[in-house]
């Protein structure tokens, strides 16, 4: 696998646990609001990759201190060796959380069926309307991947492990009704997180001076979404 970053200790990425966060390189989307745009593969950035052995050595050394490992990115499920890596660290006693955009149901299904995941957080970019989703993902969305996203949502809605759906609310891309429409699509889900957009770190420079929803606006939206979801939370900068 190609790893582009490591947070050695986080108290927020795996709720209730002390976790390391591993960032894989590469993504099949180019969301204009993404704050991890540096993880897109380029020849120059390959030199910044972290050796897989270095990460495994770190996790071995910190067994007993860290509770879990979060695989984030980029899009981790693009890497064929992900199941092998997870299986190895699960054998060391770690809880595993996966952050995904839901475009690879084959990989997700395999990981779930093999009971290699304890927590999945899936990003929902927009209401499940092809034109809206394509705009929110930077134009990198094939009809097949759009169908894949629907399949992953349906699978996760029926899972017994902890599942979180989350949306970054961007006024330039979303109206309040779009977020509410997402919650209707996710009816019955255990947790839906609405994240405040941070324009300073947006991948698309055209969004860096754009507006963001206020905390109160997001709280109002969350209140309307709560009719459909068991728990709705607002994450602000």
C-alpha positions in Angstrom: 0.0 0.0 0.0 1.0 3.6 -0.4 0.7 5.7 2.7 1.0 9.4 2.6 0.5 10.4 6.3 0.2 9.2 9.9 -1.4 10.8 12.9 0.2 8.9 15.8 -2.6 9.7 18.3 -6.1 11.1 17.8 -9.0 11.4 20.3 -11.5 12.5 17.6 -11.2 10.3 14.6 -12.4 7.1 16.3 -15.0 8.3 18.9 -14.4 6.9 22.3 -11.1 5.4 21.4 -7.4 6.5 21.2 -6.4 5.8 17.6 -3.7 6.2 15.1 -4.9 7.6 11.7 -3.2 6.3 8.5 -3.7 8.2 5.3 -3.5 6.3 2.0 -2.6 8.1 -1.2 -4.9 8.3 -4.2 -8.5 9.0 -4.8 -11.0 8.5 -7.6 -12.8 11.7 -6.7 -11.7 15.3 -6.8 -14.2 17.0 -4.4 -13.6 20.8 -4.6 -14.0 21.2 -0.9 -11.6 18.4 0.0 -8.9 19.4 2.6 -6.7 16.4 1.8 -6.0 17.3 -1.8 -2.3 16.7 -1.3 -3.1 13.0 -1.2 -3.9 12.8 -4.9 -1.1 10.8 -6.6 1.6 12.8 -8.5 5.1 11.9 -9.4 6.4 14.6 -7.0 4.4 13.4 -4.1 5.5 9.8 -4.4 8.7 10.8 -2.7 6.7 11.8 0.4 5.2 8.4 1.0 5.7 6.6 4.3 7.2 3.1 4.3 4.7 0.4 5.2 7.1 -1.3 7.5 7.6 2.0 9.4 3.9 2.2 10.1 3.7 -1.5 11.2 6.6 -1.0 13.5 4.9 2.0 15.1 1.7 0.1 15.6 3.5 -2.9 17.0 5.3 -0.7 19.5 2.1 1.0 20.7 -0.1 -2.0 21.2 -1.8 -1.5 24.5 -1.6 2.2 24.4 -3.6 2.8 21.2 -7.0 1.2 20.9 -7.7 1.6 17.3 -6.5 2.4 13.8 -8.3 4.6 11.3 -7.8 4.1 7.6 -8.4 7.3 5.8 -7.2 9.1 2.7 -7.6 9.6 -0.2 -9.7 6.5 -0.7 -8.3 3.4 1.1 -10.4 0.9 -0.7 -8.5 1.5 -3.9 -5.6 -0.5 -2.5 -5.9 -4.2 -3.1 -3.6 -5.0 -0.2 -5.9 -3.2 2.3 -7.5 -6.5 3.6 -4.1 -8.1 4.3 -2.9 -5.0 6.2 -6.1 -4.8 8.3 -6.1 -8.6 9.0 -2.5 -8.3 10.3 -3.2 -5.4 12.7 -6.5 -6.9 13.8 -4.4 -9.9 15.0 -2.6 -7.4 17.3 -5.8 -6.5 19.0 -6.6 -3.2 17.3 -10.1 -1.9 16.5 -10.3 -0.8 12.9 -12.3 2.1 11.4 -12.6 2.7 7.7 -13.3 6.1 6.1 -14.6 5.7 2.6 -16.4 7.4 -0.2 -18.4 4.2 -1.0 -17.3 3.7 -4.6 -15.8 0.2 -4.1 -18.6 -2.1 -2.8 -16.7 -5.2 -3.6 -13.9 -4.3 -1.2 -16.3 -3.0 1.5 -18.4 -6.2 1.3 -15.3 -8.3 1.6 -14.1 -6.4 4.7 -17.5 -6.6 6.3 -18.1 -10.2 5.5 -14.6 -11.1 6.9 -15.4 -9.1 10.1 -12.3 -7.0 9.6 -14.1 -3.7 10.4 -15.5 -2.3 13.7 -16.6 1.1 12.4 -17.2 2.6 9.0 -17.6 6.2 8.2 -19.0 6.9 4.7 -19.0 10.3 3.1 -22.2 11.4 1.4 -21.3 14.2 -1.0 -24.8 15.2 -2.0 -28.3 13.9 -2.4 -28.2 10.7 -4.5 -29.0 12.5 -7.8 -26.3 11.9 -10.4 -25.9 15.6 -11.5 -25.7 16.8 -7.9 -23.3 14.1 -6.8 -21.1 14.6 -9.9 -20.8 18.3 -9.2 -19.9 17.7 -5.5 -17.3 15.2 -6.4 -15.4 17.4 -8.9 -16.8 15.7 -12.0 -15.0 12.4 -11.2 -18.0 10.2 -11.0 -18.9 7.5 -13.5 -22.5 6.1 -13.6 -21.0 2.8 -12.3 -19.4 4.5 -9.3 -22.7 6.3 -8.6 -24.4 3.0 -8.6 -21.7 1.7 -6.3 -22.3 4.4 -3.8 -26.0 3.5 -3.6 -25.0 -0.1 -3.1 -22.7 0.8 -0.2 -25.3 2.9 1.5 -27.8 0.1 1.3 -25.3 -2.4 2.7 -24.2 -0.1 5.6 -27.8 0.7 6.6 -28.2 -3.0 7.4 -25.0 -3.5 9.4 -24.7 -4.2 13.1 -21.3 -2.5 13.5 -21.0 1.2 14.2 -21.7 3.1 11.0 -21.5 6.9 10.5 -22.6 8.8 7.5 -21.3 12.3 7.1 -21.6 15.3 4.8 -19.5 18.4 4.5 -22.1 21.2 4.0 -20.8 23.7 1.4 -23.1 26.6 0.6 -21.7 26.9 -2.9 -22.8 23.3 -3.6 -25.6 22.6 -1.1 -28.8 24.2 0.0 -30.3 23.3 3.4 -32.9 21.1 1.7 -30.1 19.1 0.1 -28.8 18.1 3.5 -32.3 17.2 4.7 -32.8 15.2 1.5 -29.7 13.2 2.4 -31.1 12.4 5.8 -34.3 11.2 4.3 -32.3 8.9 2.1 -30.5 7.6 5.2 -33.7 7.1 7.2 -33.1 4.9 10.2 -29.3 5.4 10.2 -27.6 5.4 13.6 -25.4 8.5 13.1 -25.3 11.3 10.6 -22.6 14.0 11.0 -22.9 17.3 9.3 -19.5 18.9 8.9 -18.9 22.7 8.6 -16.9 23.5 5.5 -13.5 25.1 6.0 -12.8 27.3 3.0 -9.2 27.9 3.9 -8.1 24.4 3.0 -10.3 23.7 0.0 -8.7 21.8 -2.9 -10.4 24.1 -5.4 -8.9 27.6 -4.9 -12.2 29.1 -6.2 -13.8 28.0 -2.9 -11.2 29.4 -0.6 -12.9 32.7 -0.2 -16.5 31.3 -0.3 -19.1 31.4 2.5 -19.7 28.6 5.0 -22.7 27.8 7.0 -22.7 29.2 10.5 -22.9 26.8 13.5 -26.5 28.0 14.2 -27.5 27.3 10.6 -26.1 23.8 10.8 -27.8 23.2 14.1 -31.1 24.2 12.5 -30.5 21.9 9.6 -29.5 19.1 12.0 -32.8 19.6 13.9 -34.7 18.9 10.7 -32.6 15.9 9.9 -33.2 14.4 13.3 -36.6 13.3 12.2 -35.0 10.7 10.0 -31.8 9.7 11.8 -31.3 8.3 15.3 -28.5 10.8 16.1 -27.4 13.9 14.2 -24.3 15.8 15.2 -22.7 19.0 13.9 -18.9 19.2 13.6 -17.5 22.7 13.4 -14.1 24.1 12.7 
